[in-house]
Amino acid sequence: MAVTMKDVAKAAGVSISTVSFVLNQTPGQSLRPETVQRVQAAAQTLGYTPNRIARALREGSSRLVLLRAGNLRGSGLTSLIAGLQDELAAHGHSLIVTYTEAGDDDLLAALAPRHVLDLGQPRLPGFTKAGDGGWEVEMDHHTATQLQYLLTKGHRRIGFAYPPDGLLIDMRTRQVQQFLTRTGMPAPAPLVLPHDQPSILKAVAEFRRQHPDVTAIAAFSDHEAIRLLAALAAQGVTVPDELAVIGFDEGQVGAWWTPALTTVKIDAASYGRRMARNALGLPDQPWQGQPSQVIVRQSA
C-alpha cells in the first residue's frame, strides 16, 4: 500500500497540512526548522512518494518535460537526453521523450507537461549564452569546428556527405556553405549517401569522378562518416592519403574503425542540462569546458 501524507503526518506528529507545506515547499509558511526536519525524516523513513497527478491538478501542469526528438538518433542525442534528465530530476521533474513526427495532442492533453522542447525547431532554450540564437547558432559553431580543422590540415577543396533525408540536413548544409564562403574557400562538393550499400558505392564512385580535386570530406554525422569509409575501403581508396574524412557528433564505433575516425565531440550533456534549467526558468550555469572539440584520430 502506498504511503500517504496522512501516514507521514502521524509519524511526524503534525497535521496533514503541515506535511503538505513542507513537502511541497509552500512559500509564505512559518514553520520551525525542527518541524521541517521531522517531517522530512518521516517521509524519507516511510518512503513517501508525492502523488504527481494531485500535484499537477494543484499547479495546473505536471512536473514533466516533453522532448520531441523526431527522427534524430546518435550518441549526441543520448548524451543530451542524459544531461536533460539528470538536471530535471535534480529539481523534481521527469522527462518524456517521443521519437515521432506525428501529432501528439492527445499525449500533451494527458500529461499537461510543464514545458515542451522540440529538436526540430531552430530555437531552443539553453543553447546560447545570450539565449537569442537557439540551436542554429550553436550548430553553426560546431560545424565551424569541423571545417576549421580540415583547413588547418591544408585542405582547400572540401566535400560534404549527408543522408538523403532527416532533420537538420538543410541547416547543416547551409552552414557548411556559409563557413567555406566566409573563409574564401570554394563551395562544398555535395555527396548524398543513399540508404542501401549498392547505391552508396555508386554515389561515392560518381562523386570521385566528378570531383577529383576534393581532398577531404566533412560528414553530416559519424554514422554517415562510417558508411563513407566503408564505401571508400571497398573501392580501394586510401584514407587519409587519397581522401580525408571527418565525422561529427562522436559515436561509439568510429574509434574502432580502421583507420580510426577523426570526429567532432559535442558536449551534449551540458546542453541538456542548460535546456533543463531554461525550461524550468533557472539561470544558466557557466560552461566547464568547450562546447565542442575535434577528437583527432587517423582518418583526417
ROFI-679942 format. One record per atom (N, C-alpha, C, O): residue in one letter; x, y, z. Coordinates in pm, whole numbers, plus 32768, in hexadecimal, padded with zeros to 4 digits. Example, Ala and Ser with C-alpha at 12.3 -4.5 7.8 and 13.67 -1.06 7.14 Angstrom:
BEGIN
a85277DC7830C a84CE7E3E830C a85287EB6830C a85907EB4834E s85057F1F82C4 s85577F9682CA s850A80038313 s853D80728324 
END
This chain:
BEGIN
m80557F898000 m800080008000 m8059807D8000 m80BD80848047 a803180DE7FAE a808081587FA2 a807981AB8022 a801181B38062 v80EA81E78045 v80F1824080B9 v80AF82C58095 v80C982FC802A t805B82F980EF t8014837680D6 t804983E48130 t809883CB818B m801B845F8115 m803E84CF816C m800A84B981F9 m804684E4825B k7F9884758202 k7F5E84588286 k7FBD840282D8 k7FCE84168350 d7FFC83A08295 d805D834A82DB d80D5839A8309 d810683878379 v810683F582B3 v8178844882D7 v815584A4834B v81A484B683A8 a80DC84DE8346 a80AF853883B1 a80A884F08437 a80D18526849E k807584758436 k806B842684B2 k80F5840784E9 k810B84118562 a815283DF8491 a81D983BC84BD a8224843584F3 a82758429854F a820A84AA84B9 a8252852484E1 a820C856D8551 a824585C9858B g81918547856F g8146858A85DA g8119861685B5 g8118866F8609 v80F486298537 v80C786AC8507 v8048869A84B6 v801A862984A0 s801087088489 s7F9787018438 s7FB986E083A7 s802C86EF837C i7F5386B2835D i7F67869482CF i7F8B87138282 i7FDD870E8226 s7F50878482A8 s7F6F88018263 s800088288277 s803E885E821B t8038880D82ED t80C5882B8306 t811E87D482AD t818188048276 v80FB875582A0 v814686FC8248 v8142873081B9 v81A787308173 s80CC875D818E s80BD87938107 s8114880E80F4 s8156881D808C f811488678159 f816588E0814E f81FA88BE8140 f824288FB80F1 v8227885B818D v82B58837818C v82DD87F2810A v833F881980CA l8291878B80E4 l82B7873A8071 l82A587847FED l82EC87687F8D n824587E17FE8 n8230882F7F6E n827A88B47F70 n827189037F12 q82C588CC7FDF q831389477FED q82BC89C27FD3 q82E18A1E7F8A t824889C18012 t81E88A2F8001 t82218AB0803A t82468AB480B0 p82298B1A7FE8 p82638B98801A p82048BDE807C p818B8BC7807B g823E8C3380D1 g81ED8C84812B g81C48C3F81AB g81728C7681F5 q81F88BCA81C9 q81D58B808241 q82428B8F82AA q82B98B85828B s82198BA88328 s82798BB88395 s82818B3583E3 s82358B1E8441 l82DC8AE183B9 l82ED8A5F83FA l83758A5A843E l83D98A878407 r83768A2384B5 r83F58A1884FD r845089B384B8 r8420894D8484 p84D289CD84B5 p853189728473 p852788E284A4 p853488848456 e851088D18528 e85098849855C e848C8800852A e848C8786851B t8420884D8511 t83A7881184D9 t83BF87E2844A t839887748423 v8402883983FD v842288168373 v84798799836F v8461873E8320 q84DE879483C4 q8537872183C6 q84EE86A283EF q8508863783B8 r849086AE844F r84458639847D r83EC8601840E r83E2858883FD v83AB865B83C3 v8355862F8355 v83A985EE82E6 v8384858482B3 q8418862D82C3 q846E85F68259 q84A5856E8281 q84AD8514822D a84CC855E82FF a850084DF832F a84948473832C a84AF84018305 a841B84968353 a83AE84358352 a838E840A82C3 a8377839482A9 a838C846A8266 a836E844B81DA a83D883EE81A0 a83B983918156 q8457840A81C2 q84C383B7818E q84BE832B81C9 q84D182C88182 t84A38321824C t849D829F828E t842C82498257 t843D81D08245 l83BA8287823E l8346823D820D l834A82248176 l82FE81D38142 g83A3826B8131 g83AB825B80A0 g8339829F8058 g8304826C7FF5 y83128315808B y82A1835D804F y82C583907FC3 y833183C87FAF t826B837B7F63 t827983AC7EDA t820584097EBB t819183E17ECA p822084867E8E p81B384E47E72 p815684B07E05 p8181846B7DA9 n80D884D07E11 n807584AE7DAC n807E85147D3C n805085857D4C r80B984EE7CCD r80D3854C7C5F r8050857F7C21 r804985F27BF7 i7FEA852B7C1D i7F6C85567BE1 i7F2D85C37C36 i7EFE86287C02 a7F2D85AE7CBB a7EF486147D12 a7F4486957D0A a7F0B87037D0B r7FC886897D02 r801C87007CF7 r8000874A7C74 r7FFC87C57C72 a7FED87007C09 a7FD0873D7B87 a7F4D878C7B8D a7F4387F97B54 l7EE987547BD2 l7E6A879A7BDE l7E7A881D7C2C l7E3B88817C0B r7ECE881B7C93 r7EE388947CE2 r7F2F88FE7C92 r7F0F89747C96 e7F9688D07C48 e7FEF892F7C06 e7FC289557B79 e7FF589B47B3F g7F61890B7B42 g7F3189287ABC g7F8488E57A50 g7F6188ED79DA s7FF288A47A74 s804288577A16 s808F87F07A66 s80A187FE7ADF s80BD87897A23 s8107871F7A67 s819987467A76 s81C687AA7A3D r81E186F87AC3 r8271870C7ACF r82B786B67A67 r8315866C7A84 l828686C279ED l82BD8679797B l82EA86DC7911 l82AB874478FD v835786BC78CE v838587077859 v838786A577E3 v83BE863877ED l834B86CE7775 l8343867976FE l83AB86A47699 l83B4871A7676 l83FB86457669 l845F865F7602 l843586187582 l8427859E757F r842186667518 r8403862D7495 r8487861C744B r84C3867F741F a84B585A0743B a8534858573F9 a852485677365 a85878562731D g84A985547336 g8494853772AA g84DF84BA727F g84DD845472C5 n852184C1720D n856D844D71DC n8602845871F9 n8652840F71BF l862884B27252 l86B584BF7276 l86E3844772C8 l86988412731A r875F841D72B2 r879D83B272FE r883083D77310 r885E843C72DB g88788386735A g8907839D7368 g893283B173F8 g88DF83C77450 s89B583A9740E s89EA83B47496 s89D4843F74CF s89C0844E7548 g89D784A57478 g89BF852D74A9 g8935853A74E4 g89248577754D l88D1850174A1 l884A850674D5 l884084B97558 l87FD84E575B6 t88828445755F t888183F675DA t88BB8445764E t8884844576BC s892B84897635 s896A84DA769E s8914855176C4 s890985747739 l88D88591765F l88828603767A l880D85D976D3 l87EA861E7732 i87D0856876B3 i875F85367702 i878C85177790 i8743853477F0 a880384DC779F a883584BB7825 a884885397878 a8820853E78EC g888685A0783D g8899861E7885 g8817866178A7 g880586947916 l87BB86617848 l8736869B785C l86ED865378CC l86B286937924 q86F185CF78C9 q86AC857D792C q86E6859179B8 q869C859E7A19 d876C859479C2 d87AC85A47A45 d878B862B7A84 d876D86327AFB e879086957A33 e8775871A7A69 e86E387297A91 e86C587657AF8 l868886F27A41 l85FA86F77A64 l85E086AB7AE6 l859686D97B3C a861D86357AF2 a860A85E47B6B a863B862D7BE7 a860186207C53 a86A786797BD8 a86DD86C47C49 a867C872E7C7A a8688875E7CEB h861B87527C27 h85B987B87C4C h852C877E7C4F h84C987C67C40 g852386FB7C64 g84A386BB7C7A g844C86A97BFF g83D2869E7C0B h848986A67B89 h843D86947B0D h846D86167AC4 h84DB85E47ADC s841885E57A6B s843885707A1B s843085927987 s83F085F47960 l8472853F7935 l8479855878A6 l842F84EB7859 l843B84747876 i83E1851577F5 i83A184BB7797 i83DA84DA770D i83DB854E76E4 v8409847376C4 v84438487763F v83EC844075D8 v83C983CC75E9 t83C98487756D t8380844A74FE t83D8844C7481 t842584A9746B y83CA83E47430 y841A83D773B6 y83C183D0733B y83DD838372DE t8359841D733A t82FE841D72C8 t82E984AC7299 t82F0850A72E8 e82D084BB7219 e82B4853F71E2 e821D855771D7 e81F285C271AC a81CD84F17200 a813C850071FB a810C8559726D a8158857472CB g809185857265 g805985DA72CD g804F85927352 g8035851A7356 d806485DB73BF d805C859E7443 d7FFD85EB749C d801485F97514 d7F90861D7461 d7F2F866D74AD d7EF3861E7520 d7EE38653758E d7ED3859E7508 d7E99854B7571 d7EFB853875E4 d7ED6853C7659 l7F7A852375C1 l7FE185127627 l7FF285927679 l7FFE858D76F3 l7FF486037635 l80018683767C l7F8C869976DA l7F9D86C9774A a7F14867776AC a7E9D868A76FF a7EA08630777A a7E75865777E6 a7ED485B67767 a7ED6855777D6 a7F428579783C a7F2D856978B4 l7FB585A7780D l802685C07867 l802A864D789E l805D8664790C a7FF586AD7852 a7FFD873B7878 a808B875F78A1 a80A1878D7911 p80EF874B7847 p817A8764786D p819387F7788C p815188507857 r81F3880D78E4 r821688977906 r825688DD7891 r82458955787E h82A188917840 h82E688CC77CE h82F588647760 h830087EC777C v82F3889276E2 v8309883B766F v8382886E7622 v838888E375FC l83E28816760C l845A883675BF l845487E8753C l843C876F753C d8469882D74CD d845E87EF744A d84E387FD7401 d850A886C73DB l852A878E73ED l85AC879373AD l85A387B37318 l860987CC72D7 g852A87B272E3 g851987D67257 g8513886C7241 g850F889A71CF q851388B972AE q850C894A72A5 q8598898672B4 q85E889527301 p85B589F2726D p863C8A2D7276 p86568A7772F8 p86CA8A8F731A r85ED8A9B7341 r86008AE673BD r85DA8A8F7434 r85678A627440 l863B8A78748B l86248A297502 l86668A6E7578 l86CE8AAD7567 p862C8A6375EE p866C8AA07663 p86EB8A567687 p86F489DC7677 g874E8AA076B9 g87C68A6276EC g88368A537688 g889D8A1876AA f88278A87760E f888C8A7075A9 f88E78AE77591 f894F8AD67551 t88C58B5B75BF t891F8BCD75B1 t89258C197634 t88C68C1A7681 k89978C59764D k89A88CA276C9 k89438D1476D4 k890E8D30773F a89298D547661 a88CB8DC47662 a883B8D957656 a87DE8DE27671 g88288D19762B g87A28CE3761E g87568D1775A6 g86DC8D08759F d879C8D567547 d87548D9474D8 d87708D527451 d87418D8173EA g87BC8CE77451 g87DF8CAA73D2 g87AC8C1D73C1 g87918BF17352 g879D8BD77431 g87698B50742A g87CC8AEC73F0 g88448B0773E2 w87978A7A73D0 w87E68A0A73A2 w88368A2C7324 w88A88A017315 e87FA8A7872CB e883A8A93724A e88C18AD7725C e89218AB77215 v88CA8B3572BA v89498B7A72D3 v89B28B197307 v8A258B1C72DD e89898AC27365 e89E88A64739E e8A1489FB7337 e8A8A89D87333 m89B889CA72E5 m89DE896A727E m8A4089A9721B m8A98896671E7 d8A2E8A297202 d8A8B8A7071AA d8B188A6F71E6 d8B7B8A61719E h8B208A807269 h8BA18A7C72AD h8BE289F2729F h8C5989E87284 h8B93898772B1 h8BCA890072A8 h8BF388DF7218 h8C59889D7202 t8BA4890E71B8 t8BC888FA712C t8C4C8940710C t8CA1890970C5 a8C5D89B87140 a8CDB8A01712C a8D5089B6716A a8DBD89B47131 t8D3B897871DF t8DA38929721E t8DD188B771C2 t8E48889D71B5 q8D7088757183 q8D8E88077128 q8DDD883670AD q8E4387FB708A l8DAD889F706E l8DEA88CD6FF1 l8E7089137008 l8ECC89056FB8 q8E7B895E7076 q8EF789A47092 q8F6A894170A4 q8FDC895E707E y8F4C88CE70DD y8FB5886970ED y8FEB883E7065 y9064882F7053 l8F9188297005 l8FBD88016F7F l9013886E6F3F l907588506EFB l8FED88EC6F54 l903D89596F1C l90C8895D6F5A l912B89766F15 t90CF89446FDE t91528947701F t91AA88D46FF0 t922588DA6FFC k916F886B6FB9 k91BB87FA6F83 k91E088106EF0 k921B87B96EB1 g91BC88866EBB g91E588A96E34 g918188886DC6 g91A1889A6D51 h910B885A6DE8 h90A888386D82 h906388B86D51 h903B890D6DA0 r905688C46CCE r9019893B6C93 r8FA189196C3A r8F5989736C0F r8F8B889D6C1F r8F1488736BD3 r8ED088056C24 r8F0487966C31 i8E5C88266C5A i8E1B87D16CBE i8D9287A56C8F i8D4887F36C53 g8D7087296CA9 g8CEB86F56C8D g8C9A86EA6D0C g8CD186EA6D7A f8C1686E16CFD f8BBF86CF6D70 f8B62865A6D55 f8B13865E6CF7 a8B6C85F06DA7 a8B1E85766D95 a8AAA85746DF7 a8ABC858C6E6E y8A3285586DC5 y89BB855B6E1B y895384F86DE7 y895884D16D72 p88F584CE6E3B p888E84706E12 p882584B56DBB p882185306DB6 p87D184676D77 p876E84A46D1E p86F984E66D67 p86B185366D2B d86E684C66DE7 d867685006E2F d869585036EC5 d86EF84BD6EF4 g864985536F0E g865A855C6F9F g865F85EB6FCF g866D86486F7F l865185FC7053 l865686807090 l86E186BE7085 l874686777085 l86E6873F707D l876187907085 l87B8878B7008 l881F87CE7004 i8793873E6FA3 i87E787356F2C i87F087BC6EE6 i885D87E86EC2 d877F87FD6ED4 d878088816E92 d87D388E56EE1 d882089336EA8 m87C488E36F65 m880E893F6FBB m88A389296FAF m88F089876F9B r88CD88AC6FBD r895C888E6FB8 r899888A76F2D r8A0888D86F22 t894D88886EC6 t897D88A26E3D t899389366E28 t89F789606DEF r893589856E57 r89418A166E4A r89B88A4A6E9B r89FF8AA36E6D q89CD8A146F11 q8A3B8A426F65 q8AC38A1F6F2A q8B218A6F6F32 v8ACF89AA6EEF v8B4B89856EAC v8B6889E56E39 v8BD88A156E29 q8B008A016DEA q8B0D8A5F6D7A q8B3A8AE86DAB q8B958B246D73 q8AFA8B1A6E14 q8B188BA06E45 q8BA48BA96E81 q8BE98C0D6E6E f8BCF8B416EC9 f8C548B446F05 f8CBF8B486E98 f8D1C8B986E9F l8CB28AF36E33 l8D178AF06DCA l8D188B726D7A l8D828B9F6D4D t8CA38BAF6D69 t8C9D8C316D25 t8CE58C9B6D77 t8D318CEC6D40 r8CCD8C9C6DFA r8D0C8CFF6E53 r8DA48CF36E53 r8DEA8D576E60 t8DD58C796E43 t8E668C636E49 t8EA68C666DBF t8F1D8C476DB0 g8E588C8B6D59 g8E8F8C996CD3 g8EA78C166C8B g8EF38C126C2A m8E688BAB6CB9 m8E798B286C7A m8E0B8B106C12 m8DA28B506C18 p8E228AB46BB4 p8DBA8A916B53 p8D428A536B9A p8D4E8A206C09 a8CD18A576B59 a8C588A1A6B91 a8C6E89856BA7 a8CB889466B5C p8C2F894B6C0E p8C4388BD6C29 p8C0B88656BB8 p8BA488856B7D a8C5087F96B9D a8C1E87986B3B a8BBD873B6B83 a8BE586F56BE0 p8B3E87396B5B p8ADB86E86BA3 p8AE386546B82 p8AF5862F6B0E l8AD686006BE7 l8AD4856F6BD5 l8A5F85376C26 l8A67852C6CA0 v89F485136BE1 v898084D66C23 v899984406C2D v89B283FE6BC8 l8991840B6CA7 l89AA837C6CBE l892483336CCB l88E1833F6D32 p88FD82E76C66 p887E829D6C6D p887F82386CDF p88E682206D1D h880A81FE6CFA h87FF81A46D6C h883681186D51 h886380D56DAE d883480E96CD4 d886080616CB7 d88F080616C84 d891E80C16C46 q89367FF46C9F q89C57FEC6C80 q89E67FF86BEB q8A4180436BC8 p89A07FB16B93 p89C37FBE6B05 p89B9804D6AD3 p8A0C807B6A84 s895280956B02 s894081206AD6 s89AC817A6B0F s89D781D96ACD i89D9815D6B8A i8A4681AC6BC5 i8AC5819B6B73 i8B0981FC6B54 l8AE5811F6B52 l8B5E81056B04 l8B5A81506A7F l8BBE81896A53 k8AE7814F6A40 k8AD8819569C1 k8AE6822C69D4 k8B2882706985 a8AA782616A40 a8AAC82F16A59 a8B3B83206A76 a8B6583896A46 v8B8582D26AC5 v8C0F82F76AE8 v8C6A82F26A6E v8CBE834A6A5B a8C58828B6A1B a8CA9828169A0 a8C8D82F66944 a8CEA832F690A e8C0E831B6935 e8BEA838D68DF e8C1F84106918 e8C4C846668CD f8C18841D699C f8C4C849669DE f8CE184A769C1 f8D0E851669A1 r8D2D843C69CD r8DBD844769B7 r8DDD84626924 r8E4184A26904 r8D88843168CC r8D9D844C683E r8D8284DF681E r8DCB851C67D0 q8D1A8518685B q8CF385A26841 q8D498607688E q8D5986796862 h8D8085DE6900 h8DC9863D6956 h8E538605697A h8E6D85EA69F0 p8EAB85F36918 p8F3085BB6935 p8F8786186989 p8FEB85ED69C2 d8F6086986992 d8FB086F869DE d8F8D86FB6A73 d8FD487396AC1 v8F2186B76A9B v8EFA86B46B29 v8F5C865D6B76 v8F7385EA6B52 t8F9686956BDF t8FF9864B6C2F t8FC586236CB9 t900485D56D00 a8F5186596CDF a8F1A86386D63 a8E8286426D5E a8E4A86946D14 i8E4085EE6DAD i8DAE85F16DB7 i8D8685FF6E48 i8DB185B16E9E a8D3286626E64 a8CF486736EE6 a8C6D862B6EE2 a8C1C86426E88 a8C5585D56F42 a8BDA85876F44 a8B7185C86F9E a8B92860B7000 f8AF485B26F7B f8A8385E56FCA f8A8785AF7057 f8A6385F570B6 s8AB185317067 s8AB784F170EA s8B1D848070E4 s8B4E845E7079 d8B3D84477156 d8B9683D37158 d8B5A835F710B d8BA1831270CA h8AD683517112 h8A9282E570CA h8AAE82EE7034 h8ACE828A6FF4 e8AA283666FFE e8ABD83786F6F e8B5183686F52 e8B7683346EE8 a8BA783936FAD a8C3783866F98 a8C6082F36F90 a8CB282CF6F3B i8C29829F6FE6 i8C4B82116FE4 i8C1981CF6F64 i8C5E817C6F29 r8BA281F46F39 r8B6E81BE6EBB r8BC781E76E45 r8BE081986DEA l8BF782636E4B l8C5182936DE2 l8CD6824A6DE6 l8D0A82236D7D l8D0E82366E5D l8D8D81F06E6A l8D8281606E36 l8DDF812C6DF8 a8D1081216E50 a8CFB80996E1E a8CFA80966D85 a8D33803D6D47 a8CB780F86D4A a8CB180FF6CB7 a8D3A811A6C7C a8D5F80DF6C17 l8D8681746CBA l8E0C81926C88 l8E6881196C94 l8EB980FF6C3A a8E5C80CF6D03 a8EAD80576D14 a8E8C7FEF6CA9 a8EE67FAD6C74 a8E0C7FE26C8A a8DE17F816C24 a8E177FA56B9B a8E297F4E6B46 q8E3180276B85 q8E6380546B03 q8EF980686B03 q8F31809B6AA2 g8F3C803F6B6F g8FCD80446B74 g900780CF6B86 g907C80E56B66 v8FB8812E6BBA v8FE781B76BD0 v902C81BD6C58 v8FF281946CBD t90A581EF6C5C t90F081F76CD9 t90CB82766D25 t90D482E56CF0 v90A182646DA3 v907E82D46DFA v90E782DD6E68 v910682786EA7 p912183546E81 p910083D76E49 p915984026DD4 p914D84736DA6 d91B183AB6DA4 d921183D56D3E d91CE84046CBE d91F2846D6C87 e916C83B96C8D e912683E16C14 e90AD843A6C32 e908B84936BE4 l906E84226CA2 l8FF784706CC6 l8FE5846A6D5D l8FD983FE6D97 a8FE484DF6D9E a8FCF84E76E2E a8F3A84EB6E4D a8EEA851F6DFE v8F1484B46EC1 v8E8884B36EEB v8E8084DA6F7D v8ECB84A56FD0 i8E2685376F9E i8E0F855E7029 i8D7B8550704A i8D2585796FFC g8D5F851570BE g8CD5850170EA g8CA085787139 g8CDC85E3713D f8C2C85627177 f8BEA85CD71C3 f8B90858A722A f8B47852D7209 d8B9685BA72A7 d8B4585827313 d8B7884F57334 d8B3A84917311 e8BE984F07377 e8C3484757390 e8BDC840073BD e8B93840A7420 g8BE683927373 g8B9F83187396 g8BFC82B173D4 g8C7082CE73EF q8BC8823873EA q8C1681CF742C q8C68817B73CB q8CC5813673F4 v8C45817F734A v8C84812572EA v8D02816172AC v8D5F8118728A g8D0681E5729D g8D7282257253 g8DFD82037284 g8E5881F37233 a8E0E81F77307 a8E9381DB733E a8EC1814E731C a8F3981317321 w8E6480F572F9 w8E86806A72DD w8E98804F7248 w8EC27FE27220 w8E7880B371F7 w8E8780A07167 w8F1A80A97141 w8F6B80DF718D t8F3C807670CC t8FC480837099 t8FC080C4700F t8F8B80896FB1 p8FF6813E7001 p9038818E7069 p8FD181CA70CB p8F5F81E570A6 a8FFD81DE7148 a8FA4821671AE a8F7382A07182 a8FBE82F0714A l8EF382B9719D l8EB183307169 l8ED083AE71BB l8EB683B27233 t8F0884117179 t8F13849871B4 t8E8784D571B2 t8E4084CB714E t8E6085157221 t8DD785457228 t8DCD85BE7285 t8E2F85E772C2 v8D5485F5728D v8D38866672E6 v8CE38635735A v8C7785FE7346 k8D16864773D2 k8CCD8621744A k8C83869B7481 k8CC08703749A i8C02868F7492 i8BAF86FB74C6 i8B8B86DD7557 i8B62866E7577 d8B9A873F75AD d8B76872D763B d8ADE87347648 d8AA887927682 a8A9B86CE7612 a8A0986CF760C a89CA86C67696 a895D86FC76AC a8A0C868476F4 a89D38679777B a89C4870277BB a8961871E77FE s8A29875977A6 s8A1F87E177DD s89AE882F779B s8969887D77DD y899B88197718 y892A885976D6 y88A788287712 y884A88767726 g88A087A6772F g88278770776B g880B87AF77F2 g879887D07811 r887387BF7842 r886087FE78C5 r8834888F78B7 r87DF88BF7902 r886E88D57857 r884889617841 r87B8896A780E r876D89C47836 m8792890E77B7 m8708890B7786 m86A788F777FA m863E89387801 a86CA889C7855 a8674888078C8 a866488FB7920 a85F5891C794A r86D2893F793C r86CD89B47994 r867C8A257953 r86308A6A7997 n868C8A3678D1 n863D8A9C788D n85AA8A78788B n85548ACF789C a858B89F87876 a84FF89CD7875 a84BC89E478FC a844489FD7902 l850A89DB7967 l84D489EE79EE l84E28A7E7A1F l84BC8A9D7A90 g85178AD579CA g85258B6179F1 g85998B7B7A4E g85978BDC7A99 l85FE8B267A4B l86748B357AA0 l86E68B747A51 l86ED8B6279D7 p87408BBC7A92 p87B08BFC7A4A p88138B957A16 p88248B2A7A50 d88548BB779A5 d88BA8B60796D d89328B5679CA d894F8BB27A17 q89778AE679C3 q89F38AD57A0B q8A698AE479AC q8A5A8AC67935 p8ADC8B1179DC p8B4F8B257983 p8B7B8AA27942 p8B6E8A36797D w8BAE8AAC78C8 w8BE58A377884 w8C618A0878D0 w8CB18A5978FD q8C6F898478DE q8CE4894A791F q8D53892C78BB q8DC5891278E2 g8D348931783A g8D98891577D3 g8D68894D774E g8D1189A5774C q8D9E891B76E0 q8D778949765C q8CF789027630 q8CE8888A7646 p8C99894B75F1 p8C20890A75C0 p8C3B889C755A p8BEE883C7550 s8CA888A9750D s8CCC884074AE s8D6388427496 s8DA488AA74A5 q8D9987CF7470 q8E2887C57453 q8E3F875273F3 q8DEF86F573EB v8EAD875973AB v8ED186F0734B v8F1A86807395 v8F7A869873DE i8EEB86067381 i8F30858F73B3 i8F87855B7340 i8F55851E72E2 v900985757349 v9065855672DC v908B84C372E1 v90C084927345 r906F847D7273 r909683F07268 r90E583DE71E6 r914B842171D3 q90B98387718C q910B83677118 q90CD838C7092 q91168394702F s904C83A4708C s900A83B17008 s9017843C6FCB s8FF684506F56 a9045849E701A a905285276FE3 a90C18571702B a90DC85E5700B 
END
